[in-house]
Amino acid sequence: MKAGERPKLARGLRQDSRRFRLLAVVVGFFVVSLTFVVVSKPDAILFSLNGKLPVEQAPTSILIRQKVKPPPATSEKTSTDALRGDPKVVDDEADVRPKGTKGEEEESRVLSEPDPTSGMTELTTNKDGGGGHKSDEERALGGGGDGGKQNGKEEERGHAAAEKHKVTLPTVSNYTIHDIDETENAKQDGTRNLQQGSKPLCDFSNFRANVCEMRGDVRVHPNGTSILFMEPANSQRNELWKIKPYPRKGDEFCLSHITELTVKSSKVAPECTKYHDVPAVIFSLTGYTGNLFHDFTDVMVPLFTTANEFNGEVQFLITDMALWWTIKYHTVLQKLSKYPVIDFSKDDQVHCFKHVIVGLHAYMEFTIDSSKAPHNYSMVDFNRFMRGAYSLGRDTVTVLGEYPKVKPRLLIIKRHRTRMFLNLDEIVAMAEELGFEVVIDEANVSSDISKFARLVNSVDVMMGVHGAGLTNCVFLPQNATLIQIVPWGGLEWVSHTDFGKPSELMGLRYKQYSISVDESSLTDQYPRDHEIFRNPISFHKRGFDFIRQTFMDKQNVKLDCKRFRPILLEALDNLNP
């Protein structure tokens, strides 16, 4: 190589080196930027810059990071605490299917479904036969997948409300409910939106039900099990909630079968494929529906409370659809909504609403808290609504003497497997002697609701042993009397909570009759000096399984007509002007 060419080669190599280093810096910067975007803002690569994405390209789920607090240690329950569970009312005979051979123990359910005789859907059973008999299902369950935590003042108010309402719901149940620790599940900074304002998208402070309510541009994407609240470009709101829209908050067993939905504030979302001019209410039907009591306390009453204000101008979207249920109660659904229900799990549209409610407003068992309900709805309103939905003719009872040839009517709810009246003929004879026209019928999940509603509405007094059949009191006319017979076993308080208080709040007269030892068939199973007669409350600490099997499933009633007679006389007095 010539001497003059070496400096030129060196200068060329230095220039190439500088260009290579510059290229490396550019590539490195691009890689770092891309990594940052992917890690910190994954939505930025899923959605286009204008915030719209064709539905066929939309993601089927939203990435969620959730910190779950470990469940608190449960304390040992004593006395009547075993009865103060919430999830499942008494495993009523209308809600039970025998194993197939006569005399075998009845199968317990995982989830309530319609009776096979109804011609609808087959029962879902616990195949191992242990449904309601496992001790681990009796313990207190927390969480249930529903939780929320808000920052600052909202968080403090939520905790204060939770403490204020820290109770354990009383009901005849075979699982136990406790308040749950809310998970770190929502973030919000209070930035105002023209329609939503600074109000958080969801309210998780109610001990029984979580509810989300949004006003503005709301997009419901069933395929992604998500509800997106669209925020303006300059908004700093950042909320994310996970909710199971069934009012059994804290019942982990029940909620494990409910589809979890994501409610999120967002600046990007799939583009709308269907627009709606009416509000939407989203709720689940799986849960414990199929038991008449739960049909009403878990769905009918909460749905009325939530949707009645819209006067039929509301769209229902149902997750975990139970088609048989919508057929059975189509009269009520059509009264509340003028539009066909949308099966959430089978819908592939992106529905756009201006107002969406996720979940149902619910309070104590089979009641409405008028101080908290929309428009201060009450159980009187619900009773009036049910009579109107089924076009029932009687709004009030018939006053004695108003029609001289018309006798007051008494309906006796008959049972066939558990808590039966052993001397029904004697009871009927005594009631007829007092002047009643007696009607005997059986209420169960396979009953024709419309037909049975007309029967109940035609009577002035309804009586029966504690059980789901008493739920039909919703069809009674105002000032009618409900008489509940309480089996032996210290069940007075829970019986009054399930049916006594609700009936009184409906504007009915309520009488509760607790049987004596001599009126219980348990005397055929235990000696008279047994602890079960001397101190039945002491057995409550064994848990609801024992209570149900002993005091409900294995007990029948032989009424002392002489002792019971004054109760019917009081019911007659209630019919006087």
C-alpha positions, 0 to 999 in steps of 0.5 A: 500500500502506498504511503498516501493511501493510509491516511485516507483509509484511516479517515474512512474507517473513523467515519464508518465507526461514527455512523455505526455508533449513531445507528446503534444509538437510534436503534437502542432508543427505539428498542427502549421506547417500544419496551416501555410502551409494551410494559406500561401501556399495553392498550396503546398497541391494542387500540388505534390512536382514535380510540376505536377498534372494529369489534372483530379485532377487539381483545376478548379480555382486559388485563387486570392486576389485582392484589388480594388480601388474605382472608381473615381468620374466622372465629368460632361461632356459638349459639344462634350465629349458626343460623345467621348465614346468608346464602341459601334459604332452607333446602325446601321440599320444593327445591329438593330431588330424591336420589331415585330409590325411595327412602334414600337421602335427598341429594343436596344441590350445588346451585338451585335449579327448577324441579324436574317435574316442571318440564324445564331444566334438570337440577344441578347436583353435587355429584359427590353427594356432599353439597351442603354437608361439608364442614369447610362450606360452613366456615365464614367465606370472604371475598367472593371475587368482589372488592373495591378500594378507593383512595382518600376520603372515598376510602374512609367513607367506605370503611366507615360504612362497612363498619356501620353495617357490619352484621351477619344476615339472618336467614335459614341457610346452609352456608355462612356469609360474613363481611368481606375484606375489599380487595385493592380493586379500584383506583380513582382520582376524582377528576370530573366528567360532565355526566358522571362527575367525580362520583366513582363508577362503583359503590362497594360499600353495601354489605349485601350487594355491589353496584356500578352505575355509569352515565355518559358514553358507556360501552358494553362488550360481552365478548370481553366481559367488560363495561367501559366508561369512555373518558375525554382525552384530558381526563385523569380518571383511572378506575378499574373494578371487578364485579359479580352482579348477583346480590350475595356479596361475601358468599364465595360458594355462590359467587364462584358460579357467577361470571365476573365482569370488568368495569373500567374507565378508558379512553380507548374501546371497541367501536359501537355496533349497536346503539341504545336509547334506553338505560341498561341493567346487567345482572346474573341469574345463576346463583341460588335461583330455583328456590322460590325464596331466592327467586324473590330475595335474590332477583325479583325484589332487587330487580324491582328496586333497581329497574322499576323507575324506568317504567319499562324503558330499560334493557336487561342484559343477563349473565349466566342465563337461566332460560327456564327462569326467564320463561317462568317469570316472563310476566314480571320481566315484561312488566319491568322491561319492554325489550327482549332480554339479551343473553350476555354470554351469547352476544357478540355486539358492542352495545353503547348506552348512555346509562348502565347499572351493573348489579342489583340494589339489595338490602336485608333478606326479602326486604327493601330499605326505603331510606336507601332505595331509588325513589324510596321504594318500599315492600308495599310498592313491591306487593302492589307491583306483583299484584299488578303484574299478574292482574290480580283483582283484590287489593285489600281483604274482604271486610267481615259482613260486607258480603253476608254469604261470603266466608273468609278464606283460609289457605293452608300451604301443604307440604309432603316431605318435611315439616308436614302437618300430621293432623291436617284434617283436624286443623281444617275441621277447626278452621271451618268451625270458626267460619273459614272457607278452607283451601289447601294447596302446595306451593313449589318451584314447578307451580304455575306462578300465575295460577297460584298467584290468583289463588293466594290473592283470593284468600284473606289468611294464609298459613304454613310451616316455615319454608319457601312456600310462604314467599307467595305472601307477595300476592296477598291483598293488603291487610291479609294475615300471614300465619307462620308456624315455627318448628321446634328448635329455637328458630323464632328469630330467623323465621321472623326475619325471613317472612315476618318482617317482610310481610309486615313491611308489605302491609300484611298482618303477621302472626307467628306461632311456635310449636311446643314439644308436644306438637313436634315429631321429634318426641318420636326420635328422642327421649323427653328429657333429651337436651334437644328439648331442654336447651335446643339453642345449645345445638346451634353451635353445631352449625346449620347442617345439623340444624337443618337436618334435625329441626327441619328435614326430620321434623313434622308438626302436629298442631294442638288445635286448642292451643292454636285456635286463638291465632285463627280467632285473631286473624278473624278479628283482623277482618273486622271493619 
